[in-house]
């Protein structure tokens, strides 16, 4: 036996003992070998400490002497290989002294057990359980001095046994974790020295039982005591640094606890935890094939929603790496991830780092959704990944109910970025589309969320409709109402994205193949009832109008949702007049423009119709006077680009033809007409209407005309656009029978100014051909006669003064060579029937105005004669 094993000087256990200076040190004298011949139990056991005849001094001396005797006996028994006697000595020291009720007896027992361990030397490993258990019991002693002696005794026991104590590591760790939080500084200091000794033993041994230790670590990691947390983190860092110990396999067991500790009030502990998490993340990046991503996904989801900024940022960084490393393995947890990530996208600059990382997470997750996700039913996904056998038991049930749950980074990973694993098991990866849609729908309904979050939600919906249209259309009926309500959003960007989603729904072929079936009469009628559309006779409708009643087959490139969209859009404008006035313009403009259509692009269409020079001459207020609400016009233009312009105008005309609210119908017709005349995006549609050469263009003209009759002046402008000058003149003749109001004259004023715009350049040039365009000149003079002496009157008058040879205006209705007559006969349009329809509609408007007068409702401004 070496000298170091025979004796253990106090210098080997250098614990400050300021409060324990009166206690005997555990010195080499206490462990000196003595003669073992003829020693009986009564001679080496300490005398009863309760004997009043003994003073404290004699008690201490007796304890030291008895300890020496016990050590001598143990050495004898070791030499004799007398295991039974050794156990008997240890039992006596444990039961009758270390666990005694008297403090001095317990102190003596602890010293005796340490002496026995030293005497046993290399054989102490055979008796470690008997030696350690009573010492650990004393860790809970109420007397801090006894806890100190227990720590000292255990230090000596462990130092002698070294690697032999590893089978008892859990009980040692459990005891040390309690001492780490001890209120007495000396006890705490002693425990730290013992802790360092244990760490040295673990790092130099290859027999550490990590599997058996993890349950205890998982339990202790949730301690709220700062010292205990520091103790736990220090051990995790040590175990992570040992090459032979693969703590990464058990990371799911302790990850949640680590994030809990990351929120500690102590900066030092937070820093230690950051370092530990950083080391784990480095290891994950080096060995992604051995990482159990799926088992940790929900843990990250929870902590990505933490109120503590450091926890949230760290968890979000982990989530970013998980999505990019694990790829589609993370898809089953998409709903929870989105619940955590989406709100972060609206953070301000105070949380800029979290916002940036969340944005990368969102983009990376979106890339994982591919068209193959739409091919088969959920749960039977043909696309699968190789994963560890343990993970094949994972199911969607593991997705937490909380799913209802960048700093710089390489976010350019493709959707196929997945780790390779050694296992040959193949587990299907399921896109939990129902959960994703539920989360997105929930965020759209939440009025408190920020603008960037709403935009991200709409981008997700658009992406899902592009990648998985068939499955998404199962959710369209539930999403449609909130998408329509989102059109009332205050943000232009939100409306843009919302209209992109609605346009995709309305135009997707998947909308026709789902179980929607053809739009039956009941569906259409229910929509019409919401719009207060009366039942009309077939004789009162054109063929195109009747088609509108049956899901508008006049819009063959659209599905059944297109017509529903048009109906509900007009219904919303009708019920929310404030939305119509303030946002309606932008809504239709937004949907009729591409994604790049922003800010100044909104005026490009207007400027194309009315270029800068003309705008400078007329002034901005003048052009606004011409076209009404500029934002309203922009909205319609964008709607016409996202969806087919002809389809939009055709379907809206069908619907407005049967609208009972005639004032609303007149306002909508005026707006649509303004867009048709001024938008550069509708150049092709205007050219189609100019000539009326095809049956489709003539059908569209008739459809528009019947609805445009709600507004007399817009009807004339439509005739000017289609070069139906004779019919325009006939309409103006009917104006004498109408009730002329200030609003009516204002409309005429606007039309005159529009005639001066570049859009009607061809019309002004036709004034040079007086012979073939007599009805054009007559129609313009008719407008001139309607106007009072105003700026518009002067403008039109000056234009007509430029017409050459006024005498040629004399013509008769029998002229057969005029362009107007030729046009009327060549287009096969029954203009007489259209004129009669105009009269019927205007008579109905007059009747309604009279009814409102009888009810005392506000009327249109009348001309003061």
N, C-alpha and C positions, 0 to 999 in steps of 0.2 A: 504494500500500500504506500503510495507516494505521500510526501510530507504535506502536499497541498490537500490531500484527501483526509489526512489525519487531523489537521488543524485548519481552521478558517478564521484568520484574524479579523478584527472589527474593521480594519482598513479596507477589506474586500467588500464591505457593505457600508460605504461611507454615506450614512444618512444623517442629516443635521438633527441633533437631539437636544435642542435648547430646552424643551419642556420635559425631557426625560433624563436629565443629567444625574438624577439620583438613582437611576436604574443601573444594575450591573451590565457591563458590556458583554457581548457574546465573543469572549476572547479565547486565545489559544489555551489559557490555563483551565478553562472550563471543560476542555476536551482532552486533557492530558491522560495518557494511559496509566492505569494503576494496576497493582497486583490483583488478580482475580480469585486467589485461593481462599476458600472458606468463607465467601461472602454470601450472606442470605438476604432475602427480600427486605427484612426490617433494617438492614444495615445500609442499603443504598437508596431506599425510598425516602423522600422528604418527610420529616415528622409532621403530624397533623398541624396545619397552619392555624387551626382554630384554638390551639393550646395557648391559654393566656399567659403561661409562664415564658413564652418565647417573645422576644422583642423583634422588631422589624429587621434589625441588624443580624441577629442570630438566624432569623428566618432566611434572609438572603444568603448568608454563609452556608446554611444547611442545604439550601437549594442547589448552590454551586457544587458543594461536596457530593451531594446525591447524584447530580448530573454526571460528575466524573466517574462515580461508581457505576452508573448505568452504562456509560460509554465503555468502561472496562469490561463489564459483563458481556456486552454485545460483541466485543472483539473476541472474547473467549468463545462465545457460542458460534461465531463465524469460523473460528479456527477448528471447532469441533463439528462444524456443519450441522449444528443443532437448530434447525429451522423452527421447530415448535417453541423452543425457549426464546428465540428471537421475537417471534410473534407475540409471545406472552409478555415480554418486556414492553414491547410497543403498545400492546393492549392496555397494560397497567398505566403507562404514561398518558395514553389517550383518554381512557375512561375515568381514571381516578384523579387525574391532574389537569390535563389540557381541557377537559370538559367539566371541571369542577366548578362549584358555585363560588369558590373563593378566588379573588384576583391573583394572589401570590401563587396559589396552586396552579392556576392556568398558566401563569408566566413560567413556572418551573417545568410544567409539562411541555410547553412549547420549546423551551431550551433543551429539554431532554430529548424530544423528538429530533431536533436538529443534530444533537450530539450522536444519536443513534444512526442517523443518515450518514454522518461523517465516518462513524466507526464501521458502517457496512461497506462503504466505498463503492466499488463497482457492483457489489451485490445489492445495493439499495434499490435497484430497479425491480427486484422481486417483491419488495414490500412497500412500493410507492403508494398504493391505494390506502394502506393502513397509516402511512406517514402523512399523507396529504389531507385526507378527509378531516381529521380533527383540527388541523391548522386552518383549513378553509372555513371551518365552522367559527373559528375565532375572528374571522374577518368581519363578522356581524356583531362583535362584542360592543357593548355600549361604551366601554372604556377605551379611549383613543390609545392609551399606552399599550393595552393588550393587542389592539389591532396592529400597532407598530411592531410588537414582538412577533406577532403572527407573520407579518410581512418579512421580518428578518429571518425567522425560522424557515419559511418557504423558500426564501432566496438561497439559503444554505442547502436545503434539500434538492432544489433544482440544479444548483451549481455542481453538486456531486453526481447527480443522476444524468445530467445532460440530455442526450437524445432519448433516453429511456422514459422521459416524462411525456413524450408526444402522444402516447395512447390516452393520457389523461389531460390532453390540451384543452378540451372543452370546459372542464371544471375549473382549470386554472384561468382560462380566459374569462369565464363567467365571474370568478372571484375578483380578478384584476379590473374588470369593467366597473365593478362596484367601488373598488378602492380608488379608481381614477376620479370618481366624483366625491371622494371623502372630504368632509369639511376641514379636517385637521391637516395643516400643511406638511407636517412631518410624515404622516401616514401616506399622504399623496406623493411626497418625494420618494419615500421608500418603494411605493408601488411602481413609480417610474423606473427605478433602478431594476426592479424585478422584471418589469416589462421589457426593458432593453435586453436583459439576459435571455428572456424567452424568444425574442425576435432573432437574436444571434443563433439560438439553437434551431429555430425553424428554417432560417435562410441557409444554414450549412448542412441541413438534413434533406434527404430525398424520400423520407417516409411520412411526410405530413399528410394527414387524412383530410383533404379538402372537402370531400363529399360529406363527411360527418360533421364538419365545422360549419358548412353553409346554413343549415337551419338555425343554429345559434346566432350566427352573424345577421341573418335576416330578422331575427327577433330583436337583437340588441341595437340594430341600426335605427330603430324608431325611437330611441331614447331622446328626451327633450333636454337632458342635462348637457351643458356645454362641454364639460370635461370628458364626459362619457362619449360625446360625439367626436371630440378631438382624438380620443383613444381609438375609436372605431375607424376613423379615417386614416390614422397612422398605420393601423394594421392592414387596411386595404391597400395602401401604398406599398407596404412591405411585401405583401403577397403578390401584388401585381409586378413587382420588380424581380421576383424569383423566376428564372427561366423554366424550371421544372413544374411550376404551378400555373395551370391554365385557368385563371379566374374568369376569363371572358365567357367560358361556357356557362357560368352561373350568374352572369350579369343580370339577366331578367329577374333574379331573386332579390337583388339588392339595388337595382336602378332607382326604384321609387324612393327608397330610403335615402339614397344619395341626393336626390333632388330636394327631399325634405330638409336635409342638413344644409344644402346650399342656401336655404333661406334663413340660416342662423343669424342672430344679431351680432355675433363676433366676426369682425373682419378677418381675423386670422383663420378661423374655422372655415369661413366662406372661401378664402383663398386656397386652403388645403383641399377643400372639396372640388373647387375649380380645377386644381391640378390633377386630382384623381380622375375626374370626368374627362379631362383633356387626354390623359394617358389612355383611358379606355377607348376614346374616339380614335386616337392614333392607331391603336391595335385593331380596331374595327376596319379602318381604311386599309391596313396592311393585310388583314385576313378576312375579307368579307364572306368567304365561303363557309366559315365556321360560325358565323353570327346568326343568332336566332332573332331575325328582324321582326317576324310576326309576333313573337311573344312580348316584344317591348313596344310595339306600335301604340297600343292603348295607353301605356304609361306616359309616353311622350305626348299623346293627345291631351291627357289631363293636365300635364305641367305646361303645355303650350298655352293654356288658358289661365295660368297663375297670375295673381295680382302683383307678385314680386317681379320687377323688371329683369333681374339677373337670372332668375329661374326661367322666366318666359323666353328670354333671349337664348339661353343655353339649350333649352328644350327645342326651340325652333331651329337652332343650328343642327342639332342632332336629327331633327325631322328632315331637314334639307338633305343631309348626308344619307339618311335611310332611303329616301325616295330615289335619290340618284344612284345609290349602290344596289339596293334591292329591287328597284324597278317595279314590275307588275305584282310582285309579292305584296306590295302595299295597297293594291287596289281594293281588297275587301274592307279596308279601313278608311276608304276615301271619305265617307260621310263624316266620320269623326275628325279626320284631318281638316276637312273644309270648315267644320264648326269651329275649330281652333284657329285656323289660318285667316279666314275671310274677315273677321272683325279687325284684325291687325292691319289690314290694307288701308284703313282709314285713319291710322295713327298720325299725329302731327310730328313736327321735327323733334320734339322732346323724346320720342321713341323711334327715331329714324332708323336705327340699326335693326330693331325688331321688324319694322315695316319692310325693310329691304329684304331681309331673310325670308319673311312670310311671302313676299312676292315671288321669290325664287321657288319656294315650296309650291306655291299655287301653279306657277307655270310648269314646273317639272311634273307635277301630278296630272295636269291637263294633258301633257304629251303621252301619258301612259294609256289613255283611252284611244283605241284604234278601231277601224271598221270591223275587224274580226269580232269585236264585242257585240256586234249586232246580228251575227250570223246564227247563233243558237240560243236556246232558252237559257236563262240563268240557272246555274247549278250543273249545266251540261256543256260547259265551255270547252271547246276543242283545243284552244290554245292553253298549254300548260307549261309549267316550269319545273325544273329539277329542284327538289328540296329534300331536307333531311327527313328520315322516316318519322321522327317524333312530331314533325310539323304537319303530317298528313291528317292528324286528328283535328286540326284547326278547322273551325267552321265559322259561318257568319254569326253564330250566336256569341262568338268571342268579341264581336264589335260592341263596344260599350254603349249603353243607352245615352251616354253623354253626347254621342254623336248626334243626338237630337239636340253627339260629341262635336342683308345678307352681307350683312357683312359680305365681302366679296366672295364669290364662289363660282365654280365652273358649272353653269346652268345649261350648257349646250349638249347635254346628254340626250341621245335619241330615246324614243319611246321603247325601244328594244333593249335599253341598257339594263341588263340583269346580271347578277353574279352567277358564276359557275360553281357547282358543288360536286362533291365526289359521289354522293349518293345517286343511285340510278332510279330512285322512286320518282314518279311524276305525279304531281298533285295539280288538279285544275285550279286556275286562278279565276275567281268570279268577280265581275264588276257589280257591285251592289248598287244598281241604278236606282232602285226604289228609295234607298236611304239617301243617296245623293240628291235626288229630286226633292225629297222631303226637306232636307237641310236648305237647299236653294230657295224653295218656296217659303220656308219659315223666315229666311233673311229678307226676302222681298216684302213680306207682310210686316216686318219690323220697321216702323217709321223712324226709329232712333238710330239706325245704322248710318254710317257715313256714305258719301257719294262714291268713293272709290270701291267700297265694298259692294254697293249696288251694281256698279259697272262690272265688277268681277263676276258677280252672280249671273248677270245677263250674258257675259262672255262665255261662262260655263254652259248656260242653256243653249246658246248658239252652237258651241262646240259639240255638245251632245246631240243636237239635232242634225249636225253635219255627219258625225261619226256613227251614231246609233239611231238613225231616224225611226226605224220600225218600232223599237222599244220605247222611244221617247213619245211617240204618238199615243201610246197608252196613257200617258199622263197629260196630254194636251188639254183635255176638257177641264181638268182641275187647275192647270196653269193659266189657261186663257183669261179668266177674269182678272187675276192679279197683274197679268201683263198689260191688259187694257188700262187698269187703274194706274199703272206705272207711267202711263202717258201724261199724267198730271204732275209728274216730278218737276222740281224746280231746276234741275240741272239739264242743260242741253245735251251733255254727253250721255247721260242716263237715257234720255229719250232716243238718242241716236241708236244706242245699243238695243234698247227695247224694240224699236221698229225693225231692226235687223232680225231679231228673233221672230217677231210677228210675220215679217216678210218671208222668212225661211219656212215657217209653219204653213203659210198660205200658198207657197209655191212648191213645196216638197212633194215629189211623187209618192212618197210613203204615206201621205195623207189620204191617198186614194185607195191604197191597198190594204189599209187597216180595216178593222171591223166597223168603220164608220158607215160604209155602204154609201149609196147615192143619197144625197140630201133629200129626204122625203118632204112631202108637203107639210107635215105636222111640224117638222123642225123649222122650216122656213116661216110658216105662219106664226109660230111662237116668237120668232125673232121679229116678225113684222108687228105683232101685237105690242111688243115692247117699244116699237117705234111709232105706234099709233097709226099703222098702215091699214086703211080700210079695204074691204073686199071690193074689187072693181070688175066690171064686165070685160069679157075678152074682147069685145068690140071696141072698148076704150083703150086697149093697149096695142102697141105694135107687136110684131112677132118677137122682136128683141126684148120688149118689155115683159112679155109673157115668159120668155126664157129665163129672165131674172128671177121669176118666182120658183124656178126649179134649179136652184144652185147655179144659176147663171152659166149655162153651157156656152154663152157668148164669150166666156173667158176660158178657153180650152186648156191653156197652159197652167191653170191654177186648180187647186183641189177644193174640196167642200169648205175648208176653213177660210178660204179667200173671201167668199161671199159673207160668211159669218163675221169675218174681220171688218168688212166694209159696213155691214149692218150695225155692229156694235160700236164702231168708231163714230158713225153718224149719230147713233143713239146717245153716246157720251157727249158729243158736242151739243146735242139738242137739250140734254138734261143739265149740263153744266155750261151755261152761257159765259161764265167768267173764264172758264177754260177755253172756250171757243174764241173769246176776244183776246186773251193774253197769251195762250200757248197753242191754240189750234193751228195757227199759221205755221209755227215752227215744227209742229208734229208732222204735218204733211210734207213740209220742206225736208225735214230730217230723213224721212223714210224714202224720199225720192232722190236722195243723193248717196254717193258712195262713201266709204269710210274716210276718205281723204277730204270729204266735203266739210270744211270747218270755217269758222269765223268769217273772213272776207269772202270765202267761196259762196256764202249765202247770197251775196249781191251780184255774183257773176251773171246769173241768168237775167236779172233785172237790167244789168248794165249791157247785156247783149241785145236786149230789146230796146233799151234806151241808153245809148253809150254816153261816155263821160262828157262829151261836148254838149249834147242835148241836156244832160243833167245839170251842167254848169249854167246853161242858159235858163233852164226852167227852175233850178233850185231843188234841193232835196225835199222840201215840203211839198213842192208841186208834184213830184213823182209819187210821193206818198198819197197825195190827194187822188192821183190817177188810179193807183192799184189798191188803195185801202191799207190794211195792216200788212206791213212788209213781212213780218215774221210769219203771218198766215200763209203768204204766198210761198215763202221758202219751204214751209212744211209740205205743202202739196207737191212741190217740185221734187223733193227728196223721196217722197212716197212713190212718185212716178218712176224714179230710177231703180229703187229697190224692187219694186214690182213693175209689171208691164203697164205703161201709161194708158194704153188703149183699154186694157182690162179695168183699170181703176175708174176711168171716166165712164166707161160703159156701165159698170156695176153701180156706181154712185148715181148715175142718171136714172137707172132702173129703180133704185130705192127711193130717190127723191121724187120720182114721178108719183109715188103712192104715199108720200108724206102728208099727214093731216095738218101739221103745223106749217101753214103756208108761209108765215114770216120767216121761219127758220129755213124753209126750202129756198126762199128767195135769197137769203143771205148766203147760203151754201152755193147756190148756182152762181151768184156774183163772184164769189171767191174762186170757184173752179174755173170760171171764164177768165178771170184775171190771170190765173196760172197758165191756162192754155195760151193766152195771147202774149204773155211776157217772158215765159221761161225758155231759156236757150236749150234746156234738156229736152223740150218737146218739139224741137224743130222738125223732126221726122213726122210726128203726128200732125203738125200743122200742114206740112206739105201733102200729107195723105188727104187731109180735108179740103185743101185748096181746089183740087181738081175733081174729086168725087168720080174717079175713073173706074174704080172697082166696086163690086157689090158690097164688099166689107166696109169700104169708106162711106158709101151711101147709107148703109145700115147704121153705122156709127153716127152719121149726121142726123138721121131721123131720130135715133135714140136720144142724142144730146138735145136736139131741138125741142122734143116734147117736155123735157125737164127744164130747159132754159126758158120755156114760156112762163115760168114762175117769175121771171124778171124781164120786163119788156125790152129794156135797153140792152141787156146781155144777149137777148134773142137777135136783135139787129146786128150786134157786133159779130155774132156767129155767122150771120148771113154775109157780112162783109168779109169775114175770113174765108168762107167757102165760095166767095164771088157770086153769090145769089143776090145780085143787086136789085133785080125786079121784085123779088119777094121782100127784100129789105124795104123797098119803097112802099110796097103794099102794107107792110107792118106799120111803117111810120104813118101812113094814112089812117090806120086804126087808132093811133095814139090820140086822135081828137075825141075819141069816145071814152078814153080812160080818165080816171080822176088824177089830175095833175097836182102833185105835191112838191114840196121843196126837195124831198129825198129823190123824187123822180127826176127833177131838173138837175140835181147834183150828179145823178148817174149819167145824164146826157152830157153834162160838162166833162166828166171823166172820159167818156167815149171820144169826145172831140180831141182831148189831149192825147189819147191813145192813138188816134189817127195820125197825129204828128210824130209818133214814134217810128223808129226804123222798122218795126215789125210790119207796118202797113206801107212800106215803101212802094210795093207793087201796086197798091191801090191808088196812091198819088200819081204814079206814072200812068196809070190807066186813064186818068183825067185828060191826058193829052189826046186820047182817042175818043173824042166826043161822039163820033158817029156810032161806034160800037158799044159805048157805055153810057147811054143816055139815062138809064135808071140809076146808075151810080151817082150821077150829078144831081138827079132829082132827089135821091135819098139824102144826099148831103144838104141840099137846100131845104129839105124837110126838117132836118135836124136844126138848121139855122133858124127856121121859122119857129121852132119850139123854144129856142133859147131867148131869155131876156137879154137886154143890152148889157152884156158882161164881157169879161176878158175872153171867155171861151167863144162868145159870139164874134168878137173882133178877130180872133185867131182863125176861125172857120171862114169868116167873111173874106179875110185877106187871102186865104188859100183858094177860095172859089173865084176870086178876081183874077187869078192867074190862069184860069181855064181859057183857052183860045176860042175865038169865034162863038160868043154866047148865042148867036142866032141859031146855031146848029142844035141848040137844046130843044127846038121845036120838033116834036115827033109825035107819032100816034101809036096807039096800042097795036095797030095792025102791022107794024114794022116787023118783018120776018128775018131781017138780016142782022139784027142786033145780037150781040154775044149773049146778053141776058136771056133772050128768047131761045137761042140755040142751046144754051146751057140747060134751060128749064125742060126742053124737049128731049135732050140727049141723056139726061140723068135718070129718066123714068121715075121721077119723084112726084108724088101727088101733092103739089104745093097748095092746092085749094083745101085739101083735107088738113094739111098742117096749119093753114091760116084759121080754119074753123076750130082746130084744137087750141090754138092760141087764144081765140075769143072765149072759148069755154073756160080755160084756166083763169084768164083775167076776170071773167065774170064771177068766178068762184072767189078770187081774191077780193073783189069789191063787196061781195056778199059777207065775207068774213069781217072785213073792216067795218061794215055797217053793224054787224052783230057786236063787235067790240065796242062800238060807239054806244049801243043800247045798254051795254053792261058797264059803261063808264070807264073802260080801259084806255090807257094812253094810245093816242093815234099818231100816225105819221104827220109830220109837219105839213100843213097846207099852205098853199100860196096865198099871200095876202093880196087881194085885188083892190 
